[in-house]
Amino acid sequence: MFNNKICVVTGAAQGIGRTVVERFASQSATMVYALDMNAEVLSKAFMGKDNVKPIVINICDREAILSLINQIKSDYGRVDVLVNNAGITRDALIDKMTEQDWDLVIDVNLKGVFNLTQAVAPLMIENNAGSIVTMSSVVGTDGNIGQTNYAATKGGVIAMTKSWAKEFARKGAQVRANCVAPGFIETPMTADLPEKVLDMMKGKTPLGRMGTPDDIANGVEFLASDKSSFITGQVLKIDGGLVL
Ligand SMILES: NC(=O)c1ccc[n+]([C@@H]2O[C@H](COP(=O)([O-])OP(=O)(O)OC[C@H]3O[C@@H](n4cnc5c(N)ncnc54)[C@H](O)[C@@H]3O)[C@@H](O)[C@H]2O)c1
């Protein structure tokens, strides 16, 4: 499904991002750029995969991002798919949340997404083709206790995505922007949550389980592919019915 496509995925070393990279690579993408700041985990993730290029990079480093996208432009002349997946949490109730934790989450989850999209979108518009999928969360639409900073960013990326859907298509370019909003998914991000919290979340989820990275990759694959060519500015919730 991704024949001849050049894909860029952030937060690619583990969890959802890693599964998305593997999905694109196994579906014949020409090249999947797998971006992550965790050099150690990234170095072990995609061994032997000729069409995956792991890149150690911090999405907050604007200069490095610009120079990488320029390099991809000179190598291939295009980026067809961008998946803004990298994201972090620094949870605390509002009275305990430090300014540092506020700033860090805003920087990675919002500014990082801005950095990548600003670098990639003009190239997509120039080529009159492209799909940007950004990872939100059900917390971005419905909020969550202890996640003021995270909720702000996950709601923020929905607003950014809707703006891009309008902005990128205004001169008729077939460049789309959508979000996926996962519920609770089994990844390293949720691995440290207490058993009690995990059981509570499963109990609240009508389908009675946590999601898997494959559940999320299914939605990302659809929105990134030409099968969703008339869909833009949307938020696809993949949460087992958690938020209805
Ligand atoms: N796991 C869940 O339950 C869940 C639910 C809703 C939304 N999400 C969102 O899905 C996305 C992926 O989540 P996950 O659970 O796979 O997370 P994860 O923590 O398992 O993986 C995230 C990856 O992003 C990388 N990363 C973090 N900051 C970075 C930066 N500044 N530059 C480059 N790479 C960076 C990390 O090194 C890590 O490899 C995130 O945006 C997250 O907010 C996850």
Ligand as a Chemical Component Dictionary entry (heavy atoms), coordinates in Angstrom:
data_LIG
# 
_chem_comp.id                   LIG 
_chem_comp.type                 NON-POLYMER 
_chem_comp.pdbx_formal_charge   0 
_chem_comp.three_letter_code    LIG 
# 
loop_
_chem_comp_atom.comp_id 
_chem_comp_atom.atom_id 
_chem_comp_atom.alt_atom_id 
_chem_comp_atom.type_symbol 
_chem_comp_atom.charge 
_chem_comp_atom.model_Cartn_x 
_chem_comp_atom.model_Cartn_y 
_chem_comp_atom.model_Cartn_z 
_chem_comp_atom.pdbx_ordinal 
LIG N1  N1  N 0  0.258  4.552  25.083 1  
LIG C1  C1  C 0  -0.913 5.154  25.227 2  
LIG O1  O1  O 0  -1.769 4.683  25.988 3  
LIG C2  C2  C 0  -1.231 6.391  24.457 4  
LIG C3  C3  C 0  -2.539 6.897  24.537 5  
LIG C4  C4  C 0  -2.867 8.038  23.840 6  
LIG C5  C5  C 0  -1.927 8.679  23.064 7  
LIG N2  N2  N 1  -0.654 8.175  22.994 8  
LIG C6  C6  C 0  0.305  8.910  22.177 9  
LIG O2  O2  O 0  0.868  8.052  21.219 10 
LIG C7  C7  C 0  2.206  8.460  20.949 11 
LIG C8  C8  C 0  3.156  7.280  21.126 12 
LIG O3  O3  O 0  2.972  6.777  22.423 13 
LIG P1  P1  P 0  3.709  5.466  22.979 14 
LIG O4  O4  O 0  2.815  4.949  24.027 15 
LIG O5  O5  O -1 4.155  4.610  21.865 16 
LIG O6  O6  O 0  4.962  6.175  23.696 17 
LIG P2  P2  P 0  6.398  5.608  24.125 18 
LIG O7  O7  O 0  6.822  6.416  25.297 19 
LIG O8  O8  O 0  6.366  4.138  24.265 20 
LIG O9  O9  O 0  7.300  5.997  22.859 21 
LIG C9  C9  C 0  7.512  7.336  22.521 22 
LIG C10 C10 C 0  8.802  7.475  21.762 23 
LIG O10 O10 O 0  8.986  8.862  21.471 24 
LIG C11 C11 C 0  10.359 9.180  21.663 25 
LIG N3  N3  N 0  10.499 10.605 21.959 26 
LIG C12 C12 C 0  10.087 11.273 23.049 27 
LIG N4  N4  N 0  10.454 12.558 22.985 28 
LIG C13 C13 C 0  11.117 12.727 21.820 29 
LIG C14 C14 C 0  11.753 13.822 21.195 30 
LIG N5  N5  N 0  11.801 15.031 21.766 31 
LIG N6  N6  N 0  12.355 13.641 19.991 32 
LIG C15 C15 C 0  12.334 12.421 19.410 33 
LIG N7  N7  N 0  11.765 11.328 19.961 34 
LIG C16 C16 C 0  11.164 11.485 21.163 35 
LIG C17 C17 C 0  10.795 8.310  22.842 36 
LIG O11 O11 O 0  12.203 8.152  22.877 37 
LIG C18 C18 C 0  10.038 7.018  22.564 38 
LIG O12 O12 O 0  10.806 6.122  21.795 39 
LIG C19 C19 C 0  2.492  9.629  21.887 40 
LIG O13 O13 O 0  2.283  10.848 21.219 41 
LIG C20 C20 C 0  1.470  9.451  22.971 42 
LIG O14 O14 O 0  1.154  10.671 23.612 43 
LIG C21 C21 C 0  -0.292 7.051  23.674 44 
# 
loop_
_chem_comp_bond.comp_id 
_chem_comp_bond.atom_id_1 
_chem_comp_bond.atom_id_2 
_chem_comp_bond.value_order 
_chem_comp_bond.pdbx_ordinal 
LIG N1  C1  SING 1  
LIG C1  O1  DOUB 2  
LIG C1  C2  SING 3  
LIG C2  C3  SING 4  
LIG C2  C21 DOUB 5  
LIG C3  C4  DOUB 6  
LIG C4  C5  SING 7  
LIG C5  N2  DOUB 8  
LIG N2  C6  SING 9  
LIG N2  C21 SING 10 
LIG C6  O2  SING 11 
LIG C6  C20 SING 12 
LIG O2  C7  SING 13 
LIG C7  C8  SING 14 
LIG C7  C19 SING 15 
LIG C8  O3  SING 16 
LIG O3  P1  SING 17 
LIG P1  O4  DOUB 18 
LIG P1  O5  SING 19 
LIG P1  O6  SING 20 
LIG O6  P2  SING 21 
LIG P2  O7  DOUB 22 
LIG P2  O8  SING 23 
LIG P2  O9  SING 24 
LIG O9  C9  SING 25 
LIG C9  C10 SING 26 
LIG C10 O10 SING 27 
LIG C10 C18 SING 28 
LIG O10 C11 SING 29 
LIG C11 N3  SING 30 
LIG C11 C17 SING 31 
LIG N3  C12 SING 32 
LIG N3  C16 SING 33 
LIG C12 N4  DOUB 34 
LIG N4  C13 SING 35 
LIG C13 C14 SING 36 
LIG C13 C16 DOUB 37 
LIG C14 N5  SING 38 
LIG C14 N6  DOUB 39 
LIG N6  C15 SING 40 
LIG C15 N7  DOUB 41 
LIG N7  C16 SING 42 
LIG C17 O11 SING 43 
LIG C17 C18 SING 44 
LIG C18 O12 SING 45 
LIG C19 O13 SING 46 
LIG C19 C20 SING 47 
LIG C20 O14 SING 48 
# 
